[in-house]
Structure formats: structure tokens, C-alpha cells
Amino acid sequence: MHVIPMNRAPSQAAPVALWRLAASLLALTGALAVGGADAFGFADVAQQAKKLAQSDYKKPPTNLPKAVENLSYDQYRDIRFDATKSLWRNAKLPFEVAFFHQGLFYDHPVTINEIVGNRARELKFDPHAFNYGKNEIDPKQLKGLGFAGFRVHYPLNAKTYKDEVQVFLGASYFRALGKGQVYGISARGLAIDTGLNSGEEFPQFSEFWLERPKANAKQLTIYALLNSRRVTGAYRFVLTPGSETAVDVKAQLYLRSNVTTLGIAPLTSMYFFGENQRSEIADYRPEVHDSDGLSVYSGTGEWLWRPLVNPKRLLVTSFGLDNPQGFGMMQRGRAFSDYEDLEARYEKRPSVWIEPKGKWGKGRIELIQIPTPDETNDNTVAFWVPEAMPKPGQPYDISYRMLWQKEKETRPPLSWVTQTRRGHGYTRTADDSIALIVDFEGPALKKLPLDAKLEAVVSADANGKIMATNAYRNDVTGGWRMTVRMSRSDQAKPVELRGHLRSGSATLSETWSYILSPN
């Protein structure tokens, strides 16, 4: 039996996010005690972030009693929330909120507040809202604990059942779901120095404010305060569940001190093996990944597609852009036969598309791919890095929309890559040439006459040599196939390739941008 891993390291030296664990735990909240009350809005969170940045960073205290601190993974999972006490359940509102218990990797409490009538009150932790299963834990030992995070429920797939649609748990990690989707890729509030030898810094959402929805609400507003050694920030998330769930993000950041890489709108995913990189172990599944490529919509109107890989060593690449129109980590393989996994259901995992609001200026979209020996590690990270870094103490404002997609994914208008396959250049004789087979589909290709002739336009950097290219109709899919035979000069170095389909002077496809990892 294939066992779905329950924990995954987001990237190098990253804390374990336990997203699959978050998806399996039961909810919490409801009849919780009331704290203070103050007028509240985004400006209040921003003011807190600004003030916080003016003082030295204080590491959050760990407050776990031994009864919780020493729990094993399975013991922690046995702590379940009483769903009847979910926040807003008794009021029969369209949204309900459930909370996670502290413990295991979540040793820092997170403050959570409810906003009612523009006034905030703190929701106090109550151990009696949980079922501790086989764990022998005395609730009296749990006084002073807080929450580890929370999840939001909404009737997404059926009117009679409130599905889990969003989770905030661990550092600044969060995930969302659209209709018919299962958890896969995750997002973060911010990424700092990801992939650098100096080590990554993981900001934490230390406090949340949940705005009580109206009886007919279709959206939920959540505020968050972010804090870390070098950065603070105020966030507003507006969640709109649907066939593609939208999360509108507004943030104001303050640096305590300079950072090398400030990653905006970071997406974290997993790529173990796939069509362009076969498994090195005996595995019955053709592919295992939460995402299979990075899609980029540049400010000039060009669409780029970079298939993901599982490299032998850390691989960092980037796209320099001016005012990008969007980017996303996508799962384009949507057939069950792509994965053949009845438990993980990778074909149902969402793609996430980022749409900037306003002009982001000059910068780069950075893609970091980290070697992983299995599917339990989130080994792929993508984010926007502004060229003009904010100065310490000065506010940095950023806004964007996130779309969690499956049925109607954001794609180029003409045609797009559906798969990239790799093999030997020649199968009859032994040589070191490499064959790459790239399939395209889209409306521009389906409109072509039967006698159409397309050209495969392919280039490689100085470490690669293009030996032959071809383009011909794919009678099975109705698309077109581009084939490339190439060689590499230095086997210890990568090769970057670019290719697209052209008819005369007209480009008919997005740009296939491929990194051939070093041997």
C-alpha cells in the first residue's frame, strides 16, 4: 500500500509544515473566552508592524508543558477538536473557523482574535474544546497554551457540508482549495534568503484577526501580523471560495535590517519525478508531483513555461522582468493515468496563479529547486524579488491576487506545453546526445489547416549544441509536437534551452524554457 506522507520540509533547513497533518486534524473554536476590544482595521495592523520593526526582535517563547512537548507524531495527531464548537457554527453563518492545538513542531502560540462590529476580541484557548484520544493529558496542565493555527470551512462542493477551504499553520504558511481540489502546493506570506548558503529566515504570522462574516457572506477577511528577525509586516487576506478560490492579498512590510533576497508572493511545491525525469527507484506511478512547471506572463506579453526537475544539487534560476503580469506554479497533468495514485490524487492538486495588482516595477521571478529523495519534501520554491529593495524602517506596499485553480487554469491564449519528455538522442547506436519531446496544445493549433507547416525554433546556451529539430502534428491530441536532439559540452554544468512553434513570422505557442540539470 502506498502511504501518503504526512509531513514535508518546505525547503532547505525549513521547519516542517505538516500540511497533510493539518488537512487531517479536526477543527476547533466556538465558545471561547473574550479578550479586550478595540476599533480595528488594516491600518491598525500596519501600525503594529511599524512599531514592532523599531524594536529588537524577540524570539517567541515556547510554552509547551511536558505532557504535550514529548508527544510523538501519531500522538499529536490523536488530539482532535470538537467540531460542534467551531467559531460561528451556532450563529449558522456561511463560514466556520477551526483551530489547531499547540504541540509537536508547533511550540509557539499564535494569538487569534475575532472582529465584531469593527471591534476586536481575543479568542482564548480552551483545552475542553479538544478530544485528546488515547493521550493521557490532564487539561489542568494545559493552562496558558494558545493556538497553533486555524482553518476555514465553507460549503464549497455541496450546500449541505462545509468543506475545508483554507488553512494557516506553521510560520507564514497557508493553503487554500477550490471546488474538487485536494491539498498540494502551499503559499507563504514572505520568503527571506531562500536557497542561500547563509540560511533561510522564516517569518511567522504571530497574530490573526478574523472578521465576523454576515449571514449571506461570500467572502471572509483575515488580517495577520508577521514578525521575524529582520522583517515585520501587516497582511490582509480576502478569501473568496469557488471553482477557483481567490485570495486577495494586501501587505505592508517593514525591514528591521537589510536582507539579501526578499521573496514576494512565495509558492512552495513538490516535484519528485515526472514525464521529463523518470524515477530512479522502482515506483509503480508514472509521475509524483504537486506541480509540474512554472508559468510566467511577462510585462512584454511573452508567456514562458519552465518544466520542473528534481536536480542532483541545488538549482537556482530566474527570469528578469519589468512589471510582470503574472506567474504561477501549475499542475498541468490532469489525467488520473498521469499518476495512478488512488490515495494522493495528484491530478486534483491545485495550480496557483499570482496576479499582481498595480505595477511591481523591475525585478525577477526566482525559481529554486532542491534535491529530494522522496515526495515528503517541498523542494521547489518560486517568488518575485524586487530590484529596488525597501530601506529599513520604510514601508513597502504590495498587493496581488492568488487563484487556486484546477478546471479553468490560467494559460496563454494561443497554445501551451502539455508535456516534456526526455530520452537518448539515438536508440540504435550509443552516443551522449539527448532527445527532448515537447507537446503543445491550444486553440491556435486546432485552427490550422491540415497542410499547415510549422517550424520549431530552438536555441541553447554555450554549453549546449542543437543537433536537430522538428515539428509535426500530433494526431492523437490535435496539437503539435516539437522534437529536439542536442548534446552537452560539459556534463557537470546545466544547459538552458528555449523553444517555440512558429508559422512564418507568427509565433503560435508560449516559450518552452528548459533547464537540463548537470549529470
N, C-alpha and C positions, 0 to 999 in steps of 0.2 A: 504494500500500500504506500502511495506517495503521501508524505506528511507535509502539510503546509507549514513552513517555518513561521514562528510567532514573533520573532524579533529580528531586527535588521539594523546594522550600523549605517547611518546615513552617509558617511564619507570618512576620510582618514581621521582617526582619533575622535570621531564623533560619538556623542552619547547615544546609547541605544534608544530608539524612538518607540519601539514596541507598538507599532501601528496595528499589526494584526491582533495584538493583545487588546488594544483599545477598541477594535471593532467587535471583539467577542465579549468584553465585560458588559455587565448590565449597568443601567443608568442610576443617577441619584439626584436628589434635591427635593424641594417641596416645602414641607412645614419646617422651615429653617428660621433661625432667630434673626432679629432685626438689629442692624448696627446704626451708625449715625446717618443723618440725612442732610444733603446739601444740594443746591442748584447745580445742574450738571450738563455738560456738552463737550464737544471735541476740544474746544479752546481750553477747557479745564485740564484735560489730559496733556495737551501740549504745554501748558504752563508747568505741570508737574515734571514733564520730561526736561524742560529747560532748566528748572531749578535743580533737578537731580544731576544734570550734566555739570553744574557748577560746583559740585562736591565730589570728594573722592569716592570711588566705587567701593561698596561694601558687599562682600560675598554673602548670598542668602544663607541664613543659619539652617543647619539640619536639626530637626526636632523629632526624629523618629524614636519612639521607645523600642526597647529590645524585642518586645513581642511582635513588632512589625518589621523592624530593621533586619532581622535574621530570617525572614520568610524566604522560602525557595520560590522559583518561578511559578510552579504549579500551585503552591500555597497562596501566593498573591492573587493568582487568577481565581481562586476559590472565594475571594471576597467579592460579593455581588450586592448591587444596590437594589433596594426595594422600589421597583418601578412605579408603584402606586403613589410614591411621594415625589414624583417628578415635578419640577417647577412649572406652574401654570396648568397642571393637569386638572386640578379641582375647578379652575375657572373655565375649563373647556375651551382654551384658546388654541388656534391652529398650530402653534409651535409649543414644544415642551423642551426642557433642558435637563440633562442628567449630568452628574458629576462623578469623577473618579477619586478613589481613595489614595492617600499617600502610601508609599511603600516601595520596596524593591529599588528600582532605579530612580524613582520619583521621591527624593528625600527632601525637597524644598517645597514649602506650602505656597500655593497661589491664591491670592485674595480675589474673591469673586463678589460682585455687587449687582443688585437689581436697580434699574432706574424706573421709578413710577411717578408719573406726573412731573417729570424733569427734576426729580429729587432721587438721590442715590442712598441705598441702604446695603450694608454688608450682609451676605448670606453666611451664617455661621455653620461650621462643621458639626454634624450630629452623628455619633457612631451608631445610634439606634436606627439610622436610615439604611444600614447595611446588614447583609447576612454574611457572616464570616465562615460559613460552611463547616468543614472539619477542623478549622483552625481553633485552637483553644486560646481565645483572646478575651480578656476581661475589658469591657467597654470603659471601665474606670481608668484603665491605663492609657486611654487614647485622648484624654483631655488636652486641649491645646493644639491638636492637629488641625490641618487645613485641607484644602482640596489639591489634587494633582492636576486637574484639568476638567473639561466638561465636553459634552456632546449635545448636538441639537437634533430634535426629531420633528418630522413634518410628513403629512400624508402625500408622499411622492408617487408611489406606484399604485396605490389604491386609496380610496377615500376613507375606508374603514380602518386603516392601520397607519400609524405614524412611523415612517422609516427613519433610520439614522441618516442625516444628510450632511453633517459637518462635525468635526472633532478638533479640539485644541488640546494637545497633550505632549509635554516634553519640550523644553527650551522654547523656541518660537515656531515649532512645527504645527501645521494644521493640514487637514484634508477635507475634501467635500465629495459629494456624489450627485450625479444626475440620474434620471429615470433609467432603470435597467442596468445600472453600473454596480461594480464591486470595487472595494478599495484597492489601490495600487500606488500610483505616484503620489507624492506629498509635496507640500509647499512650506515655505518658511517666511517669517517676517523680514529677515535680513540674514545675509551671509557675510562673514568677515574673514578675509585672508584664507579662503578655502583653497586647499591644494598646495599651500606654501610650506617650505621647509621649516619656517618659524612656528608653524602650528596654527590651527584654526580656532577662532574665538566664536563661542556660541551664545549669542544674546538670548535672554529669557523674557517671555511675557510674564511679568511678576504680578500684574493685576488686571482684571477684566471688569467691564460694566455691561450688563445685558439690559437692553431697553425693552420694557414690557410691551408686547405687541397688542394691537387692537383685535377685536373679535373676528374681523374679516381680513386680517393682515396677510399679505403675500410675501412680505419681506421681514427680515429680522436684522436689527442693527446692534453691533457689538463693538465696544471700544476696548483698547488694550494699551497698557503701558509697558514699553520694552526697556530693558536695562542690561548692560554688560560693562566690562572693564573700560571700554573706550567709546561706547555709543549708548545714547538713550533715544527713545522715540515714542511718539503718540500715534496710534493707529485707529482707524475706523473701518470696520468691515460691514458691508451691507449684503446680506445673504438673500438671494432670490432663487429658491428651488424650482426645478423644472426639468424638461427633457435634456436641456443643457443648463446645469445650475451655474448661476453667475454669482461672483463675489466681487463687489466693487471695493477697492482698497484706496484709502487716503492716508498718507503718512507724513509726519514732520519729524525729522531726525536732528539730533544734536551730537556732535563729536566731542568727547572729552579730550581726545588726543588723536593725532593722525593715524590712519590705517593705510595699509598698502593696497588692499583690494576691498572695495565696498560693493557687495553684490546685491543689486536691487531686484525684487520680484524673483527670488530664487526658487527653482524647481528641482526636486531630488527624486531620482528614479532608479530602477534596477534593470541592468542588461547583463544576463549570464551568457546565453548563446542564442543564435538565430540563423536565418537563412544565409547570411553572409559570413557566418563564423560557426562552424559546427562544434558540437560538444566534444571535449577531449576525453570524456568519460562515457561509459555505456549508459545512455538515457533513452527511454522509450519515446520521449517527447521531441518533436522536431524543433521547437523553439521554447525558450523560457525568458520572458522579459515583461516588465511593466510598460516600457516604451521602446519603440524601435528606431526612432530618429528625432533629430532636432529640425524644426521648420522655422525659417526666418523670412520675414517680409521686410525688405529694406526700404529706406526712405526714397530710393530711386525707382521703386516699383518692381525690383527683381525679387523673385522667390527662390530660396535656396533650401535644399534638403540634404542634411548630413546623417547618413545611417550611423547608428551607434555600434560600438565594438566593446569587447572585453579585452583590454590591452594587457600585454605582459608586464608593463610598468606604467607608472603614472603618465597620462597623456593629456596635455592642456593645449587647446586650440581656441581661436577666437575669430570673430567677424567684426571688423571695424566699420561702424555705421554712423550716419548723421540722421537724427530723428527717425528711428525705426518705427515701422507701422505695426509690428507685432512679432512675436516669437512664441514657440511652444514646444514642449516635449510631447510627441504624438505616438499613439498606438495605432498604426495603420493596418496591421494584420487583424482582421475581424472575423475570420472563419475559425470555428472550433477545431477544424483539421490542422490549423497552423500550430496548435499547441497540444491537443489531445489530452488535456488535463481536466478531469471532471471535478476536482477539488479547488484548484487555484483559479480556474476560469479566466485565464489571461486575456481572452478575447473580449471580456466585459470590462476590462480596466480602462479608466478614463484617460483621454488625452486632455492636456491643459494648455489653453491658448491665452497669452498675455496681450492685451490691447492697451498701449499707452494712452493716457489722457493728457492732452496738451503736447507740447514739443519737449522731448527729452534731450535734445541737443546732440553733441558728439560724444561718442563712447564706443563700447564694444560689447557684443554678446559673447560671453566666455563659456566654453564647454569643457568640463573637467571629467575625465573618465579614468576610473581607478580599477586596478585588477581585483577580481573577486573569485574565490574558489567555489562559490555556490550561490544560490539565489536568496540567501538570507541577508545580503548586504546591499544597501542602496549605494551603488558605486558610480552613479552618474549625476552631475550637478550642472545646471545651466542658469545664468543670470545676466543682468545688464550691469555694466560698470561704467559710470560717467567719466568722461575725460577730465572735466573740471570738478575736482574733489571739493566738497564743502570744507570750510575752515572750522577749526574747533570753536564751539560756542555760537556759531551762526546757524540759523535754521535752514534745513534742506527739505523742500517740499516735493513730494512725488505722489502721483495718482495713476491708477491703472485698473482695468477690469480683467478678471480671471474667468474663463469659461471652461467648465468641466464637461467634456463632450464625449459622445460615442456615436450616435446615429447621424448627426449632421456636423461633421468636423470641418474646421476652417482649412480650406485648401486653395491652391492657386486656381484662377478662372479657366486656364487653358488645359493643362494636363499636369499630372504629378507622378512621382515614383511610387510604385506599389511594392516592389521588392528589388533587392540587390543580392545576387548570388555570386559566389567566388569558387574557383577551381583551378586546375592546372591549365596552362595555355594550350599545351598539346597533350593528348592522351595516348597517342600511338608511340611517340618517342619521348624519352626522358629529357626534359630541359627545365630551366628555372623560370620560364615565363608564367604569367598569371592571367587567367581569364576572369573577367567580370561581366555578369549578365544583368542588365538593368531593364525592368519592365515599367512602362508608362501607361497610364490610362487617363481619360478625361474627355470632355466634350469636343475640344479642338481636334482630337484624333479620330473620334467617331464620325465627324463630318467629312473626313477626307474621302475622295473618290477611290475606287478600287485600284486604279492605276497610279495612285499617288506615290511619289518617291521622296523619301526624307533622308536627311544627312545627319549622321552622328558627329557632333562637334565635340571633341575631347582633347584635353590638354593635361600635362603633368608637370610637376616641378622638376628641378635639376637632377633629382635623384631617381627619376623615372623616365622611361622611354616608351612611347606609344608605338607598338609594332603593327597593329591593325585595328580598324573599327568597322562597324557595320550597323545598319538599321533596317528592320523589316517588320511587317505587320504580324501581330500576334493574333492568329485566327481564333484562338480559344477565348481570349478576354475581350477582343475588339480593340485592344490597344496596340502599342508598338514596343518592340524590343530593341535595345541598344546593346551591342556586344563590344567589348574592349579586350584586346590582348596586349599585355605590356610586360616590361621587365624592370628590375630594380638594380641600381648600381651598387649601393651599399646596403646589405641586408640588415645591418644594425640600425638603420635610420628609417624613419617613416617616409611615405610618398603621399603627396596631396594631389588629387585629381579633380578635374571639373569637366562636366559634360552636359549637353542638352541636345534636343532634337530641333532640326531646322528645315524649313522648306523654302528654298531660295534665300531671301534675306529676312524671312519671318521666323522668329523664334516661337516654337509651339509647345514648349514644356518649361517647367521650373528647372533650375540648375541643380544637377546632381553633384554634390561636393563631398568627396570621399577621402578618408584618411586610411591608407594602408599601413597598419601598425608594423613596427620593426619585428623581425623574426627573433 
